[in-house]
Amino acid sequence: MISVSELIEKVNFLRIPPQALDAIFPHGPVYSRPLFEFMTAGVIRDISAHIRDEGIAEKVKSIGKNMASTASRGLIQGWEEGDDLCPVPIKWPFPPRMTPITGPHPEPWSIDSAKQIVLANLLVNVADITINRELSTQLRDVAFSVVKMESNYLIEDFGRNINQC
């Protein structure tokens, strides 16, 4: 399972406007909008694996699956050579590493509820990235559900953490 730190790194990459990527990675790959949506769907799937509540996690995974399905139709339409609107995507590792990460990934939280809040924030960031308004609204609603659920557990988690010290 991918770490939350890696998820943060991927979401930060996806937040870069596609038009700015050529300035960051000169002569790098051309990312079409459907490819961005497809990569975003993969991040949503990975976020769902970390969500504590199984019902909410399944809902998040379903949203990612719908986004992948929609994006894949766009990828197929843009597959033809010479299509200026949807250029053929070039194979490129996702995302290119901005900084080398060596050793274990530092997880900045020791309270599980804090991790869940970080995941909810990632869902809101992903909702800002997608151009599909319906899926964006669903992601925001699910993120709110995660925060609402975790507000009940935060005091318990914090108390357990203090008692362990």
Secondary structure, DSSP 4 states (H G I P E B T S, - for coil): ---HHHHHHHHHHHTS-GGGHHHHSTT-PPPPHHHHHHHHHHHHHHHHTT-SSHHHHHHHHHHHHHHHHHHHHHHHHT-STT-SSSPPPPP--SSPPSS---SSPP---SSHHHHHHHHHHHHHHHHHH-S-HHHHHHHHHHHHHHHHHHHHHHHHHHHHHHHH-
